[in-house]
Structures are given as C-alpha cells and as structure tokens.
Amino acid sequence: MENMFELGLDKAAANYTPLTPITFIQRTALAHPERTAVIHGDIRRTWSETYQRCLKMASALRKLGVRKGDTVAALLPNIPEMLELHFAVPMIGAVLNAQNTRLDSKTMTFMLNHGQAKVFFTDKEYSDRSREALAGCDAKPIVVDVDDPCFDGGELIGRMTYDDLLATGDDDFSWELPDDEWQAIALNYTSGTTGNPKGVVYHHRGAHLNALSNVIGFGLPAGAVYLWTLPMFHCNGWCYPWAVTAAAGTHVCLRAPHPKPVFEAFAKHGVTHFCAAPVVLNMLINAPEEQKLPFSQTITAATGGAAPPAATIEAMESMGIKVVHLYGLTETYGPSLICEFQDGWHSLDAKQKAVKMARQGILSLSMTDMMVADPNTMEPVAQDGMSIGELFVRGNSVMKGYLNNPEETGKSFKGGWFHTGDLGVWHPDGYVEIKDRSKDIIISGGENISTLEVESTLYDHPAVMEAAVVAAPDDHWGEIPCAFITLKPNNEGLTAEDIIAHCRANLAGFKVPKKVVFSDELPKTSTGKLQKHVLRGQLMA
C-alpha cells in the first residue's frame, strides 16, 4: 500500500527552495535598513548600504567574467570588504576562497593554482607576498586591491581597486538562489603540517544551517554587537559573517586582535559577543591593567581551536566575560560541538565549573550524530570518562569533501562518519572531552599521556602565561613529556624544578614533564593554535 502522505505532495517551487545564507542579508536589510551593519575605524554603514554594496559587487564580478563555479580568492584581514565578499561572491554562484593571511607565498601560489582562482582580492599589507605568489601562478587571476584607510604602507599591485570595481556594478542587480543547496559556496584550505594543504569545500546548505546553529548556540540576540577577533578566513569566520547578519547584528571589524583595541571596542561600541582561540583570551587576561578599559555590558566569548584550560575560563569569568566552549574543524564549518551549560553547574564553585566548561560538549544543532569509538573497529567506547577513542561526527555541516582529492575524501568519510583525528573520552552525561590529537598523544613506557591534561595543570601555575607539551624521544621510555613554557612578566627567577614540582603535586608521576624549556614566545598558526610540530622539531634538532 502506498504511503498516502507521499501521494500528490511533491516538492514544488512554492514549498521548497534551496537553503542558502544569502537570504539572511536580504531579510536583514528589509527589516532593519537603518541599523548599523558595519563599524571599521571611522566607517559606519547601515544594513541597507551594506546590502546594496554586496549587490553591486556581485554585478561587478559578473561583468568581470566570473560565473557559477568560478573561484574568487581573497587575502584580506577582518575588514568590511571581506564581509561583503561572503555575500557578493555566492550571489552569482561563485565560490569564495578566503586565504590565511599569514601563509607563505609558495603555499598561496598552490592554493591559487589548485582552486583555479579567477579573481584575487588582496590587501596592501600583504602586497609583497601576493606579488610573489602571483608570479608562480599557472594562469594569472585578475588582481583587485583593497585600499583600507585603516592601514598605512604597502602598495597597490592590481588592475584596479575594490572601489573601482564596485563602481562598475549595477544598483538594480538581482541575485539568484543556488540551483541546489549542495552547490559549493566556499573553499577553505586546511593548515596541514606536512605536504600541500587540502581544499575543503562547503555547500550552501551547511553554511545556512551552521550559521543558524551559531545564532542559537552562542545566544546571539537581535542586534548583537559582534567584534571580529577571529579571522574571517578561518572556516569563513566559523560562519559568523552569515550568523551575525541573520541576527541583524553589527559587525565591528578589527584588523588584528591586540588587547588594546579589543578593550577599546568593548568600551566604545558596546560589544556583546566575540570569538577567539584560547591564546587570544590569554592575551586579554594578561594585558597591562591600563589597557583593560571598563565596560558595563555583558560580553560572551566563544572559544575553540584548542581546549581552553580551566584556569583561562575561570580568569575570563572573573573579568565579567562569559565563555562558551565550541569544538570543530575546517571540515565541519568550524563549530560542530558545543559545551552546553547545564543548570546544575551554577551551584559549582568557580574551578569546578571551569572544569566542566572546558569539555568539548555535545552536538551543535546543525549536526546529527557523534560517537567516541575505536578508530579501527568503529565500536563506541564506554561512556565512563576514561576510555579513549577517536571522535566521529556526521551531519549537515560536514564538508562536501576535499577538492580534487577523492582518496582523502574517501578516507575521511570511511564507515559513514567523518573521522576527526581527535582522541577523547565520553563522559556518563554524554559530553565529549578531547584529550589530544592522535598525533599529539604521548606514549611513555606503554602509558598514554594526554598533553592537554598536562597543559591544563601547567596553566594552573600562577606564573605560566602559555604552555605546550610534546613528546621528547627517550632511550628508556620511548617518549617522555616535555613542557615548553612562556612566563608572565616578573617571574624570571622561576626554574624548571619549580614547574616540575607543581606538576608532581597535581599529576600522576608518569605524566609529569621530565624536561622544561622556557621560551619568549611559542610558535602558533594564524588562528592561535600551538604549532606542536615545530616544537617537536626543535627537540629532534
């Protein structure tokens, strides 16, 4: 017998349209045309003006010859033009490739070639590297300069400026929905430590759903004031260009997340939300007192990219900034898990609460399922908070796959799950806690040591500003934990023995670092992740 709910009830234009985040800006401009959309230095633009600029840029790109499926690359900091391209490029069916602003020219050349960029937007700050990268391109893209008034220096290297190109666009341009919500909207490259980066392809459906998931999970109210401390190039800013727009919020742009301008933005613009890696939170915590301008509003900070030590969460909350812990990867549009705050945690003391909040948590609303399992058998581990396995996820905000790399795509989706490569435990309450990347776990004398656990203990020491733990080769144990430490000012007298004694008082003996290296600065990626492969290389030298 046929299902009566399927008879004569087919999808039609009236009841089904492809999901896309482009609809967010159209709606916001209609509902709040005079609300401030963008703040950047002396620039203030309304949502009506911003939407009109996006339409004109989409028209201009089409006149330039950009068509559906073409790649438009951008090497830009957190400025209004980068925000506008998140809408203008997909408005004509093209794909935005926001590039990491700290990459070397050789890697940039690879991405421009691999993604077959037709247009390349670049900021004057990066003109030298951009010129070097373009010299190695197989087919030269059209180069467009962004002449940001908030930056002095550099030079124009392109055929035209952003404003010149914008002026060629039509005011009455009409954008079109994607033919299919599975259509590509963005191309992001992984920051792999070996070989060429992989091109991660996002679709309109995932971008739409992850943006709305962020609105709910992060608690973005209508009219939120969002400070851009997270790079917009990183997972398309974790989809927050679309999320903040959906909430009709205000985008406060910041070229670089230094403590002084961040605190100034808190005080001057009434910032309510921002996202940042734990290293940025640490910078704010340890900023000079004269830079910590007072603010009266409640601020919520989402952090991810690395597990924030409980001490960092505790310190942020003492400053009046609520912390939301997210977890994700480039392949999952950024946030895919969230440490949802439970009612019962309110009664915990600050340290107990911070320990709970440092876990990666449960699925975000755009995801469908997760498990911690044996990576070989795919059998879930016990939810006992101790059994270690690999985290697997699946859902609507998992990438389409890796561009022109079916072998790696197949590996990452083997068994019907996305393989994160992160090792963790499953707690009895269903929350996941990441213990390490599979490549970072230390095996010493047959015992597994979580570097994140050791780092969390190091951060509890009042003199430690930054800490990273990696495996050092050892003839007897195979591997031993080695701690790299950056100290807060005025702690020059602290010794390695002091650090080891602190760890011995708080960790099992086999987890205590056997070696401590003090450093003025630890190597990091542009998104604030510690580059542990660099530290391991130093130990091998």
C-alpha positions, 0 to 999 in steps of 0.5 A: 500500500502506498504511503498516502502522505507521499501521494500528490505532495511533491516538492514544488517551487512554492514549498521548497527552495534551496537553503542558502545564507544569502537570504539572511542579508536580504531579510536583514536589510528589509527589516532593519535598513537603518541599523548599523551593519558595519563599524571599521575605524571611522566607517559606519554603514547601515544594513541597507548600504551594506546590502546594496554594496554586496549587490553591486559587487556581485554585478561587478564580478559578473561583468568581470567574467566570473560565473557559477563555479568560478573561484574568487580568492581573497587575502584580506584581514577582518575588514568590511570588504571581506564581509561583503565578499561572503555575500557578493561572491555566492550571489552569482554562484561563485565560490569564495576562497578566503586565504590565511593571511599569514601563509607563505607565498609558495603555499598561496601560489598552490592554493591559487593554482589548485582552486583555479582562482579567477579573481584575487582580492588582496590587501596592501599589507600583504602586497609583497607576498601576493606579488610573489605568489602571483608570479608562480601562478599557472594562469594569472587571476585578475588582481583587485586591491583593497585600499583600507584607510585603516592601514598605512604602507604597502602598495597597490599591485592590481588592475584596479581597486575594490572601489573601482570595481564596485563602481562598475556594478549595477544598483538594480542587480538581482541575485539568484538562489543556488540551483541546489543547496549542495552547490559549493559556496566556499573553499577553505584550505586546511593548515596541514603540517606536512605536504600541500594543504587540502581544499575543503569545500562547503555547500550552501546548505551547511553554511545556512544551517551552521550559521543558524546553529551559531545564532542559537548556540552562542545566544546571539540576540537581535542586534548583537554587537559582534567584534571580529577577533577571529579571522574571517578566513578561518572556516569563513569566520566559523560562519559568523559573517552569515550568523551575525547578519541573520541576527541583524547584528553589527559587525565591528571589524578589527584588523588584528586582535591586540588587547588594546583595541579589543578593550577599546571596542568593548568600551566604545561600541558596546560589544556583546559577543566575540570569538577567539582561540584560547591564546587570544583570551590569554592575551586579554587576561594578561594585558597591562591593567591600563589597557583593560578599559571598563565596560558595563555590558555583558560580553560572551566569548566563544572559544575553540581551536584548542581546549581552553584550560580551566584556569583561562575560563575561570580568569575570563569569568572573573573579568565579567566575560562569559565563555562558551566552549565550541569544538570543530574543524575546517571540515565541519564549518568550524563549530560542530560541538558545543559545551552546553551549560547545564543548570546544575553547574551554577551551584559549582564553585568557580574551578569546578565549573571551569572544569566542566566548561572546558569539555568539548560538549555535545552536538551543535544543532546543525549536526546529527550524530557523534560517537567516541569509538575505536578508530579501527573497529568503529565500536563506541567506547564506554561512556565512563570518562576514561576510555579513549577513542577517536571522535566521529561526527556526521551531519549537515555541516560536514564538508562536501569533501576535499577538492580534487582529492577523492582518496582523502575524501574517501578516507575521511568519510570511511564507515559513514562518519567523518573521522576527526583525528581527535582522541577523547573520552565520553563522559556518563552525561554524554559530553565529549572531552578531547584529550589530544590529537592522535598525533599529539598523544604521548606514549611513555613506557606503554602509558598514554599521556594526554598533553592537554591534561598536562597543559591544563595543570601547567596553566594552573601555575600562577606564573605560566602565561602559555604552555605546550607539551610534546613528546621528547624521544627517550632511550628508556621510555620511548617518549617522555613529556616535555613542557615548553613554557612562556612566563608572565612578566616578573617571574624570571627567577622561576626554574624548571624544578619549580614547574616540575614540582607543581606538576608532581603535586597535581599529576600522576608521576608518569605524566609529569614533564621530565624536561622544561624549556622556557621560551619568549614566545611559542610558535602558533598558526594564524588562528592561535593554535600551538604549532606542536610540530615545530616544537617537536622539531626543535627537540629532534634538532 
